[in-house]
Amino acid sequence: MKILLFGASGSGTTTLGKEIEKRTDFKHLDADDYYWKKTNPPFQEKISLLERNENLKADFKKFRDVVVSGSMVSWGKEWETAFDLAIFIRLENAERMERLKKRETERYAEKLLTDKKIQQNSKAFLEWANQYENPNFKGRTFKVHKNWIELLDCKVLRLNGATELNSNVDILLNEIKTCYNNG
């Protein structure tokens, strides 16, 4: 079974993916691990679309049961038909932005105060992420995700990112069980 978890940055897709991997035989693949080169500090250099797709496809096919976390709307049409189930996680913008600010502080620590490039990149990221609700923004938005949901060739569940993690895990585990029992 192949599952996609997606939503705005900070909505909880990676956290849910990691938890599903802990509790099942699913392999969790985070789109960020394919989108960004491994750098220190992280998230500084992008991987080309062709290379990221090749790398993700190889791992996607390697494992029987996979849960992918991350938005893949710009990765190619083939991903619209690659999943058996998609989970769209939505979280109110103010709470999501608080999560992201906290994550940036934890991720970069002292460098967020002393390194100009890190400061600039973090500020640009937070400004970009804060545009998710803006339907006129030319990037990843709620509108883009809503339109993409219509293109996905699988069932799409909607979860609230503010719901306690274990509750969302239970919902997803029940859905997986239902899919296996009906498949």
Phi, psi and chi 1 to 4 in degrees:
 res  aa     phi    psi   chi1   chi2   chi3   chi4
   1 MET       -  139.5 -176.8  173.3 -166.2      -
   2 LYS  -119.3  123.1  -50.2  -64.3 -172.8 -172.7
   3 ILE  -122.4  140.2  -60.2  172.2      -      -
   4 LEU  -114.5  131.4  173.9   64.6      -      -
   5 LEU  -112.6  122.2  -52.6  172.9      -      -
   6 PHE  -144.8  161.4   70.7  103.5      -      -
   7 GLY   168.1 -171.3      -      -      -      -
   8 ALA   -69.2  156.4      -      -      -      -
   9 SER   -55.6  131.6  -68.4      -      -      -
  10 GLY    88.8    2.9      -      -      -      -
  11 SER   -81.1  -18.1   62.3      -      -      -
  12 GLY   113.7   14.9      -      -      -      -
  13 THR   -65.9  -45.8   61.7      -      -      -
  14 THR   -66.1  -42.5  -59.1      -      -      -
  15 THR   -59.7  -45.2  -58.4      -      -      -
  16 LEU   -65.7  -41.8 -176.8   55.9      -      -
  17 GLY   -60.0  -45.0      -      -      -      -
  18 LYS   -62.7  -39.3  -72.8  177.6  178.7  177.1
  19 GLU   -69.2  -38.4 -163.9   61.9   27.6      -
  20 ILE   -63.4  -41.1  -67.6  -61.1      -      -
  21 GLU   -61.6  -40.5 -178.3  177.7   59.2      -
  22 LYS   -62.6  -36.0  -80.3 -174.3 -155.8  171.3
  23 ARG   -98.7   -3.8  -63.0 -169.7 -167.0 -170.3
  24 THR  -139.6 -173.4   67.1      -      -      -
  25 ASP   -92.1    7.0  -68.9  -27.1      -      -
  26 PHE   -70.1  142.5  -84.2   76.6      -      -
  27 LYS   -93.7  127.3  176.3   68.0  176.0  168.2
  28 HIS   -90.8  126.5  173.7 -120.1      -      -
  29 LEU  -119.9  123.0  -54.2  174.6      -      -
  30 ASP   -98.2  123.3 -169.7  -29.4      -      -
  31 ALA   -54.9  -32.0      -      -      -      -
  32 ASP   -60.7  -31.3  -82.6  -15.8      -      -
  33 ASP   -69.2  -17.9  -67.2  -23.2      -      -
  34 TYR  -102.7  -23.1  -60.6   87.1      -      -
  35 TYR   -83.2  -34.6 -169.5   89.8      -      -
  36 TRP  -113.5  139.4  -62.5   99.4      -      -
  37 LYS   -68.6  150.6  -69.9 -177.2 -179.2  177.6
  38 LYS   -73.8  108.3  -59.0  -80.5 -173.7 -112.7
  39 THR  -131.4  162.7   57.8      -      -      -
  40 ASN  -128.4  108.1 -172.5   11.6      -      -
  41 PRO   -72.1  161.8   25.1  -30.5      -      -
  42 PRO   -75.0  168.4   26.2  -32.0      -      -
  43 PHE    62.9   43.4  -51.4  110.3      -      -
  44 GLN  -108.5  -31.6  -56.3  -60.3  -54.9      -
  45 GLU  -130.9  129.6  -69.2 -179.5   56.4      -
  46 LYS   -83.0  153.7  -65.0  176.7 -175.7  175.4
  47 ILE   -96.8  143.8  -63.9  171.0      -      -
  48 SER   -60.7  152.9   73.8      -      -      -
  49 LEU   -56.4  -45.6  178.3   62.1      -      -
  50 LEU   -60.1  -48.7  178.8   64.3      -      -
  51 GLU   -66.1  -42.0 -175.8 -179.6  -14.8      -
  52 ARG   -64.9  -39.3   92.0  176.3   74.7  123.1
  53 ASN   -65.8  -43.7  -91.7  -47.3      -      -
  54 GLU   -59.1  -45.8  -72.9  174.4   -1.8      -
  55 ASN   -65.8  -44.2  -66.7  -19.3      -      -
  56 LEU   -67.7  -42.2 -179.2   55.9      -      -
  57 LYS   -59.5  -40.4  -77.1  177.9 -163.8  171.4
  58 ALA   -60.7  -47.1      -      -      -      -
  59 ASP   -71.6  -36.1  -72.8  -15.4      -      -
  60 PHE   -58.8  -41.2 -167.2   78.7      -      -
  61 LYS   -80.9  -23.7  -68.8  174.8 -176.4  171.9
  62 LYS   -67.5  -31.8 -172.8 -171.9  -46.0 -177.8
  63 PHE  -110.5  140.7  -58.8   99.4      -      -
  64 ARG   -66.6  -48.1  179.2  176.7  171.5  -99.4
  65 ASP  -115.7  122.1  -65.3  -45.3      -      -
  66 VAL  -132.5  139.0  173.2      -      -      -
  67 VAL  -121.1  119.5   58.7      -      -      -
  68 VAL  -103.6  129.7  176.6      -      -      -
  69 SER  -110.3  134.5   59.6      -      -      -
  70 GLY   131.2  156.8      -      -      -      -
  71 SER   -81.3  129.2 -179.8      -      -      -
  72 MET  -123.3   24.1  -61.2  178.9   64.8      -
  73 VAL   -62.1  -26.2  -63.6      -      -      -
  74 SER  -105.4   13.4   63.3      -      -      -
  75 TRP   -91.6  -10.0  -71.2   43.7      -      -
  76 GLY   128.7  152.9      -      -      -      -
  77 LYS   -63.3  -28.3  -70.8 -167.1   73.0   56.7
  78 GLU   -60.2  -24.8   69.9  -93.6   28.9      -
  79 TRP   -75.5  -15.7  -65.6  108.2      -      -
  80 GLU   -68.0  -21.9  -65.9  170.1    6.8      -
  81 THR  -117.0    8.8   58.8      -      -      -
  82 ALA   -85.9  -14.2      -      -      -      -
  83 PHE  -111.4  150.5  -63.7   96.9      -      -
  84 ASP   -89.8  -22.7  -58.1  -59.4      -      -
  85 LEU  -155.0  139.8  175.2   65.9      -      -
  86 ALA  -125.0  142.1      -      -      -      -
  87 ILE  -120.6  118.5  -50.2  -64.2      -      -
  88 PHE   -99.8  119.7  174.9   60.0      -      -
  89 ILE  -104.9  126.8  -57.2  176.9      -      -
  90 ARG  -118.1  138.9 -176.1   92.4 -167.3  -92.0
  91 LEU  -139.9  137.8 -179.6   62.1      -      -
  92 GLU   -54.6  139.1 -169.4  -90.8  -40.1      -
  93 ASN   -57.9  -44.5 -162.3   59.5      -      -
  94 ALA   -62.0  -44.2      -      -      -      -
  95 GLU   -66.5  -39.9 -176.1  174.2  -11.9      -
  96 ARG   -63.0  -43.5 -167.0  174.9   58.1   75.3
  97 MET   -66.7  -35.8  -68.5  -52.5  -61.8      -
  98 GLU   -63.0  -41.9  -75.1  -55.8  -48.3      -
  99 ARG   -59.4  -45.5  -79.3 -174.5 -173.2  178.2
 100 LEU   -65.9  -41.0  -70.4  174.8      -      -
 101 LYS   -62.2  -43.1  -71.5  173.0 -170.3  169.6
 102 LYS   -62.9  -43.3 -179.0 -179.8  178.1 -158.5
 103 ARG   -63.4  -41.7 -173.6  173.1   78.7 -173.3
 104 GLU   -61.0  -42.4  -71.1  -71.2  -74.0      -
 105 THR   -64.4  -43.2  -59.3      -      -      -
 106 GLU   -67.2  -40.3  -69.3  169.2   -4.7      -
 107 ARG   -67.7  -44.0  179.5  175.3  -73.5  151.2
 108 TYR  -105.4  -14.6  -62.1  113.7      -      -
 109 ALA    45.0 -124.3      -      -      -      -
 110 GLU   -60.4  -32.9 -171.3   67.2   25.6      -
 111 LYS   -61.9  -26.5  -71.5 -177.7  179.5 -179.8
 112 LEU   -66.9  -21.5 -157.8   50.9      -      -
 113 LEU   -96.9  -24.6  -58.2  172.8      -      -
 114 THR  -115.0  -22.5   60.3      -      -      -
 115 ASP  -103.2  114.4 -173.7  -48.9      -      -
 116 LYS   -60.0  -41.8  -68.5  -76.3 -175.2 -140.7
 117 LYS   -64.6  -43.5 -174.7  176.3 -178.2 -166.4
 118 ILE   -61.6  -43.6  -62.4  -65.3      -      -
 119 GLN   -59.7  -46.5  -70.1  170.8  -11.0      -
 120 GLN   -63.7  -46.0  -69.8  169.2  -19.3      -
 121 ASN   -64.2  -41.7  -71.9  -10.9      -      -
 122 SER   -65.6  -44.8  179.4      -      -      -
 123 LYS   -61.0  -45.0 -177.6  177.6 -174.9 -125.2
 124 ALA   -63.5  -41.0      -      -      -      -
 125 PHE   -62.1  -47.5  165.2   69.9      -      -
 126 LEU   -64.3  -38.3  -69.3  171.5      -      -
 127 GLU   -64.7  -42.1  -72.3  171.4   -2.9      -
 128 TRP   -62.0  -49.1  169.5   84.9      -      -
 129 ALA   -62.4  -32.5      -      -      -      -
 130 ASN   -72.3   -9.8 -161.1   34.7      -      -
 131 GLN   -88.5    1.3  -65.7  -63.0  -48.2      -
 132 TYR   -54.7  -37.8 -175.4   74.7      -      -
 133 GLU   -83.4   -8.1  -58.0  -66.4  -27.1      -
 134 ASN   -82.7  109.3  178.2   -6.2      -      -
 135 PRO   -68.2  -14.4   23.2  -30.2      -      -
 136 ASN   -96.0   -3.9  -60.4  -44.9      -      -
 137 PHE   -70.5  140.9 -177.3   65.7      -      -
 138 LYS   -95.9   62.0  -59.1  -68.5 -175.4 -136.2
 139 GLY  -160.1 -158.1      -      -      -      -
 140 ARG   -72.4  120.1 -173.3 -170.5  -31.9  163.0
 141 THR  -136.3  168.9   62.5      -      -      -
 142 PHE   -59.3  -40.9  176.2   60.1      -      -
 143 LYS   -60.2  -44.4  179.4 -179.2  173.7 -176.8
 144 VAL   -61.7  -44.6  167.1      -      -      -
 145 HIS   -64.4  -42.4  -83.2  155.8      -      -
 146 LYS   -59.8  -42.6  -89.2 -176.8   26.6 -177.2
 147 ASN   -66.0  -38.2  -68.1  -22.0      -      -
 148 TRP   -68.5  -34.8 -162.0   57.0      -      -
 149 ILE   -55.6  -38.3  -74.1  170.1      -      -
 150 GLU   -65.7  -23.6  -60.7  -57.0  -43.7      -
 151 LEU   -89.0  -18.9  -59.9  174.3      -      -
 152 LEU   -68.7  135.8  -67.8  174.3      -      -
 153 ASP   -98.1   51.7 -172.7   29.3      -      -
 154 CYS  -160.5  170.3   64.5      -      -      -
 155 LYS   -66.1  140.6 -178.9  176.0 -177.0  178.4
 156 VAL  -122.7  120.4  178.6      -      -      -
 157 LEU   -98.3  148.8  -72.6 -179.9      -      -
 158 ARG  -113.9  127.6  -71.0  162.7  174.9   79.5
 159 LEU  -120.4  153.9  -65.1  179.6      -      -
 160 ASN   -93.0  121.1 -176.9  -18.8      -      -
 161 GLY   -67.0  -15.4      -      -      -      -
 162 ALA   -83.7  -14.9      -      -      -      -
 163 THR   -66.2  144.1  -59.8      -      -      -
 164 GLU   -54.4  136.6 -162.1  -92.1  -34.1      -
 165 LEU   -51.1  -47.6  177.3   61.2      -      -
 166 ASN   -60.4  -33.1  -76.0  -31.1      -      -
 167 SER   -67.5  -43.7  -65.0      -      -      -
 168 ASN   -66.6  -36.2  -81.1  -20.7      -      -
 169 VAL   -61.6  -46.2  168.9      -      -      -
 170 ASP   -59.8  -42.4  -71.8  -16.0      -      -
 171 ILE   -59.9  -46.9  -69.3  167.3      -      -
 172 LEU   -67.3  -42.1 -175.7   47.2      -      -
 173 LEU   -62.5  -38.8  -68.7  176.5      -      -
 174 ASN   -65.0  -38.9  -76.1  -28.6      -      -
 175 GLU   -66.4  -40.5 -171.2   62.5   31.3      -
 176 ILE   -61.9  -45.8  -70.4  168.5      -      -
 177 LYS   -60.8  -43.2 -169.5  158.2   97.7  175.9
 178 THR   -62.1  -43.8  -61.3      -      -      -
 179 CYS   -62.0  -42.7  -71.3      -      -      -
 180 TYR   -67.0  -38.7  -84.9  122.6      -      -
 181 ASN   -70.0  -29.7  -71.6  -20.3      -      -
 182 ASN   -91.7  -11.4  -66.7  -23.9      -      -
 183 GLY   -93.5      -      -      -      -      -
